[in-house]
Amino acid sequence: MGIEFTVYKGSPEGKIVKSTTHKDDLSPNEVLVKVTHSGLCGTDAHHKHRDIVLGHEGVGIVQEIGKDVKGFQVGDRAGWGYEHDSCGRCEQCFSGQEIYCRERHIYALSDLDQGSFATHAVWKESFLFQIPEKLDSADAAPLMCGGATVFNTLHSYGVEASHRVGVVGVGGLGHLAIQFASKMGCEVVVFSGTNSKEEEARQLGAREFVAIKGVKKLSIKPVNHLLVTTSAQPDWTLYLSVMAPGGTIFPLGVSDGNLSIPYMPIISRGLRIQGVLVAARNVHNKMLQFAAFHGIKPIIQTFPLNVEGIEEAMHKLEKGQLRYRAVLIAQD
């Protein structure tokens, strides 16, 4: 008999298409989740022209569990993000870095018949996350990718509480990066085009705010780490001038084309350019607990989880009209 549920897919024309997915009965280690909330990520917009189920920031209620599932009960809240499975036997998996497993299952490359733009999903228990009681489901959804990405950056790559952390852009990733870095004790410096978001950035935890439109030279105390959260590459010459020796640059926005950056400042200051994916499971869990404890919440706009709601949210995302993350909410 199996399980059948509604999903929302992309299409060659870029239109959202309502469809269905069928799964066999649950395997012993699988969980059926009824989706209540889904975040919308920029990556979803990149794949809207593909015939795949969209969405990878899912939160919902456990509706059924396989016979060997131990960590979830029916009625629990569960969430998932970018990765769905890994081999479990390679060096990366054994060292807690399964996000880099060569056989990983990740959004848009595996399990294309499932996503968080749906009424339900079936995932392995080991790649689902308990949602802390203090986190609302609507707030938890954008943390499943956006929050996990910026937290992983700050947690896993040598950022210390005494460091100055620069954040380029106050948007979907940037406004979360400001909160996480501030609550970790870092001195946060925000770079944005104009002064229009200064008050909000300071309320989120920024210590300094720099409007860069028309600026040819920055004269501020150097930053130890720079999180570039914009999709377009910035003026690297401008930002390299304020990097402290030995500092790290994290290009977090997804952009087409090559990373083009001046060569000599990297060498002369001993800088690093560090690639970052979403968090591995252990770090992801820490992120959820940290967000719940410190009251970190995304600034969201909500839309119905249906064709019309998804298309409206996608349109606002692509026009830069979201403040700052869209959350799709199931209507039943």
VENNOR-V523433 format. One record per run of one state. SS is the DSSP state (H for helix, E for strand, C for the rest). FROM is the first residue (numbers start at 1). LEN is the number of residues. If there is no record, write none. Layout:
ss = {SS | SS}
from = {FROM | FROM}
len = {LEN | LEN}
This chain:
ss = {C | E | C | E | C | E | C | H | C | E | C | E | C | E | C | E | C | H | C | H | C | E | C | E | C | E | H | C | E | C | H | C | E | C | H | C | E | C | H | C | E | C | E | C | H | C | E | C | H | C | E | C | H | C | E | C | H | C | E | C}
from = {1 | 3 | 10 | 17 | 24 | 30 | 41 | 42 | 47 | 53 | 54 | 58 | 66 | 77 | 81 | 83 | 86 | 91 | 95 | 98 | 101 | 105 | 107 | 118 | 119 | 120 | 125 | 128 | 129 | 131 | 137 | 157 | 164 | 169 | 174 | 184 | 187 | 193 | 195 | 205 | 208 | 212 | 223 | 229 | 236 | 241 | 243 | 252 | 264 | 269 | 272 | 274 | 281 | 295 | 300 | 305 | 307 | 319 | 325 | 330}
len = {2 | 7 | 7 | 7 | 6 | 11 | 1 | 5 | 6 | 1 | 4 | 8 | 11 | 4 | 2 | 3 | 5 | 4 | 3 | 3 | 4 | 2 | 11 | 1 | 1 | 5 | 3 | 1 | 2 | 6 | 20 | 7 | 5 | 5 | 10 | 3 | 6 | 2 | 10 | 3 | 4 | 11 | 6 | 7 | 5 | 2 | 9 | 12 | 5 | 3 | 2 | 7 | 14 | 5 | 5 | 2 | 12 | 6 | 5 | 3}
